[in-house]
Amino acid sequence: MTKKNATARLIHFLVGLFIACLALALILALAVPIGFYGMAMYLSPTLPSIQEIKTANLEMPLQIYSSDDKLIGQYGNRLSLPVTFEEIPKGLTQAFLAAEDASFFQHSGISIKGLGRAVTEVVTDDESQTGGSTITMQVAKNYFLSSERTLNRKLTELFLARKIEDELSKNDILTLYVNKIYLGEGAYGIRAAAKKYYSKSLENLTVAEMAMLAGLPKAPSKYNPVANPSRALTRRNWIIGRMHELGYINKAQHDEAINAPIGINLYQEKLDVNMPYLAEMTRSALVNRYGEQVMHGGWRVRLTVDSEAQKAAESAILTGLVAYEHRHGWRGAEANGEPLEKFRRYSNMSPAKVTKVNARSFEATMPSGENVTVNWSGMSWARKYISADRIGYFPSNASQIVSKNDIVRLIPTTNGNWQLGQIPEVQGSLVSLNPETGAVRALVGGFDFNHSKFNRALQGWRQPGSTIKPLVYTTALEKGYRPDSIVSDRPIQVGDWKPKNSDQRFLGDITLRRGLYLSRNLVSIRLLQAIGISDARNLLDEFGLDKEKLPTTLSLALGAGQATPLQMATAYATFANGGHRIQPYFIEQIYNYDNKLLFQANPQQACALCFNEQLDAVNKKLIKDYEAKIEAENKAAAAKDESISAKDKATDKKDTELKAENNDKIAKDDKALDLDIYDASPYADRLKAPVVQYVRAEQAPRILKPRVAFEMADILRDVVQRGTAVKARALGRDDIGGKTGTTNEAKDAWFAGFHPTNATVVWMGFDQPSTLGRREYGGVAALPVWMDFMKAQLKDTPHQWVSINNRAKSKKQKQSIIEMMDEGAAELEDDTADEVKSAKPVKTTTQQRKPPAPEPIEEQIQNRPAPEKPKPSRTDDSNPQNKPLSATPVERMPPMPE
């Protein structure tokens, strides 16, 4: 009986336990979905709208080209090239599914198996498997969430994945994924990664290359084939194995892919010519307008600068700086006993370490390890520097110049030898403009951009010295003086100030013309006294100088204010073009990544009438030249194809076997690439601009009477023929003019010169103003640089000169005088604006072009001419016309794409 009771109790207990377990299971079965639903209700208000998802934006580096289509600068390292689902190769889809989410097309956003694999991976420390997140979950994370590892973020990811699955198709989700996923080396998305790692389009990828890309999402840095090739190869081969297991590829494809080399052909753009000052001023102008995102928008920007002219300008500045250093002596080695690798190359000056000093030569090691010898002819210039005004005796042996283990600079010579050099302490800049349009033709901001990024051509405010005198004299000509007017060069005293001429002599009564071409200070001061400082400052403001940086005293006549080389070049362009004020600009066209024109500059012309009369003929010639260029390129391509075909027929078995072996070698040389296969190389991304077609131009404002502009140009021609710039006669031309300039204590040396086709200004000095030396006049330091540059620019240019006729048929803008009366303001026309006794010159309306608010791209292109701007107020200091002149990229610029 006892035994039966025990059995009954056991059965009762087991039944109760079973019922309890069943109840618990039922409760849990109800609790999980209820809890899940409750959590969903809690997180739902914080989940973003799926409608906010947009496909990834195109991102490519900003490229900057010269006017002759040489790549001179590139900024940005992000690549993103979105694709549609139809553009994704089937094999690439399969590779990503094998690597990341084989059940993607079966699950509903969350894979229990995937989560299980993630746990297994953590336990076993097996990093080769796929992760726990599905592709849908990765889309949720990449588009909406941060990468932080918190429970709340993971739960949000899960619920968001379900929401995405409810609202988007599988094809849409996969497309979003492959466009947004980061794959290392700055590449976002599969098309960008194919370009970055292999220089290929998607359709040209092999199975092995597809597997390599599919292995990157898990850890782009860890499995990067560039940084970690062995680890990347292991993961690639695992993915190839998975593709075979899943039936995506057969055994033969598997074996071929496993045996394939990594074969990286990294996308690396190389500059045709490195012109960092120009590139940086372009980048800066665009970033200031559009923000940092402009460096990733894929724009191709073509400048007004010709690469050959720019190289000539840089060479001229460098030659002038080296010549100055030779005149002032050797300051000694940069260091002694320091590691050579600590020193970088600047311009054409390479660091070298002296290894042996002979009597009349020394030997040195270059950074490349090459051993070179510097002979006596390459170092005999090195007299010891004492001060700006003193140098020591010529050396008699090499030991007086260098010692063993010295770090020195070496410059290659044209005959294949080496010359001792030193990094210049003096600096220089050059600006060259087209006087008809204001287009920048060349611009040098200093000795070397990597040595000093300060752009002296745009930012260097210095005293202009005597280069300002022609602007002051022009004010006198506008007021009725003539070149043969008599002005006194006798001593003068103004208060305690007793100005003198640079030669301490006085010439008595001389003509205005002679006073300028001999640069007589006292003549300039008397002229300024006669015409009035206020009127002179107003006209200098018209020329492009900043009136606020000009003194209100008679020292203005000697250049005591401040100006930049760009401003002085703009002013002298007025003499070259017959009296018109042009606006400097340097961006000619902007294209998008697909070579569609977004912007084309349409500057105001000094003679719009001349330009517009020739417009049709110019545009027809441009079309003809473009068609001829395309035809020549097509013929060259056809000839290449025929050559390749002939080689293919002659290819034997041995050549075929060598292809794989040579693959890596070929990849190192862009010129050797088969562009049919490597169709996404840097070469494929170069600017391929359509034919340029110009539109009618507007007239630049006239600020000088034609007669005045001609007379001043003629006087400045005398400066070259018989004045302070007589050295320039060595160019063998009588159609150039200009003016030297030297400030007190020779702290600044200038030459501002022009030809009817070119206005160029050169400045030299120290960044911290100090004397260049008592003999370093503008005609000694700056003029030779100008001559060196202009010699190349004027080659084959026919003789021509400034016309006294008003070829543009333009008139000086008349002033409006506002008279306040009891019944209101009345505007009276000033008919004396063109007369000798005119009031203050009016402000031009283009002193600084300020771009208007962005417009839609299409509308901007169709309506190219700029809208009429309101006339500025003469008293409104906030008006942009009253701001200092600066180089602006364009009159109207396109809006940044979304």
Secondary structure as GFF3:
##gff-version 3
##sequence-region A 1 898
A	DSSP	alpha_helix	2	43	.	.	.	ID=ss1
A	DSSP	three_ten_helix	44	46	.	.	.	ID=ss2
A	DSSP	three_ten_helix	50	52	.	.	.	ID=ss3
A	DSSP	beta_strand	62	65	.	.	.	ID=ss4
A	DSSP	beta_strand	71	75	.	.	.	ID=ss5
A	DSSP	beta_strand	79	80	.	.	.	ID=ss6
A	DSSP	three_ten_helix	85	87	.	.	.	ID=ss7
A	DSSP	alpha_helix	90	100	.	.	.	ID=ss8
A	DSSP	alpha_helix	112	124	.	.	.	ID=ss9
A	DSSP	alpha_helix	135	144	.	.	.	ID=ss10
A	DSSP	alpha_helix	151	167	.	.	.	ID=ss11
A	DSSP	alpha_helix	170	180	.	.	.	ID=ss12
A	DSSP	beta_strand	187	188	.	.	.	ID=ss13
A	DSSP	alpha_helix	190	198	.	.	.	ID=ss14
A	DSSP	three_ten_helix	202	204	.	.	.	ID=ss15
A	DSSP	alpha_helix	207	214	.	.	.	ID=ss16
A	DSSP	alpha_helix	229	245	.	.	.	ID=ss17
A	DSSP	alpha_helix	251	259	.	.	.	ID=ss18
A	DSSP	alpha_helix	276	290	.	.	.	ID=ss19
A	DSSP	three_ten_helix	292	296	.	.	.	ID=ss20
A	DSSP	beta_strand	300	303	.	.	.	ID=ss21
A	DSSP	alpha_helix	307	328	.	.	.	ID=ss22
A	DSSP	beta_strand	335	336	.	.	.	ID=ss23
A	DSSP	three_ten_helix	340	342	.	.	.	ID=ss24
A	DSSP	beta_strand	350	357	.	.	.	ID=ss25
A	DSSP	beta_strand	361	365	.	.	.	ID=ss26
A	DSSP	beta_strand	371	375	.	.	.	ID=ss27
A	DSSP	three_ten_helix	376	378	.	.	.	ID=ss28
A	DSSP	beta_strand	385	387	.	.	.	ID=ss29
A	DSSP	beta_strand	390	391	.	.	.	ID=ss30
A	DSSP	three_ten_helix	398	400	.	.	.	ID=ss31
A	DSSP	beta_strand	406	412	.	.	.	ID=ss32
A	DSSP	beta_strand	418	421	.	.	.	ID=ss33
A	DSSP	beta_strand	427	433	.	.	.	ID=ss34
A	DSSP	beta_strand	440	444	.	.	.	ID=ss35
A	DSSP	alpha_helix	456	459	.	.	.	ID=ss36
A	DSSP	three_ten_helix	465	468	.	.	.	ID=ss37
A	DSSP	alpha_helix	469	478	.	.	.	ID=ss38
A	DSSP	beta_strand	486	488	.	.	.	ID=ss39
A	DSSP	beta_strand	509	511	.	.	.	ID=ss40
A	DSSP	alpha_helix	512	517	.	.	.	ID=ss41
A	DSSP	alpha_helix	521	531	.	.	.	ID=ss42
A	DSSP	alpha_helix	533	543	.	.	.	ID=ss43
A	DSSP	three_ten_helix	547	549	.	.	.	ID=ss44
A	DSSP	three_ten_helix	554	558	.	.	.	ID=ss45
A	DSSP	alpha_helix	565	576	.	.	.	ID=ss46
A	DSSP	beta_strand	587	591	.	.	.	ID=ss47
A	DSSP	beta_strand	597	600	.	.	.	ID=ss48
A	DSSP	alpha_helix	608	613	.	.	.	ID=ss49
A	DSSP	alpha_helix	615	650	.	.	.	ID=ss50
A	DSSP	alpha_helix	653	667	.	.	.	ID=ss51
A	DSSP	three_ten_helix	670	672	.	.	.	ID=ss52
A	DSSP	three_ten_helix	682	685	.	.	.	ID=ss53
A	DSSP	alpha_helix	706	722	.	.	.	ID=ss54
A	DSSP	three_ten_helix	726	731	.	.	.	ID=ss55
A	DSSP	beta_strand	737	742	.	.	.	ID=ss56
A	DSSP	three_ten_helix	744	746	.	.	.	ID=ss57
A	DSSP	beta_strand	748	755	.	.	.	ID=ss58
A	DSSP	beta_strand	758	765	.	.	.	ID=ss59
A	DSSP	alpha_helix	778	781	.	.	.	ID=ss60
A	DSSP	alpha_helix	783	793	.	.	.	ID=ss61
A	DSSP	beta_strand	816	821	.	.	.	ID=ss62
A	DSSP	beta_strand	824	829	.	.	.	ID=ss63
A	DSSP	alpha_helix	857	862	.	.	.	ID=ss64
A	DSSP	three_ten_helix	880	882	.	.	.	ID=ss65
###
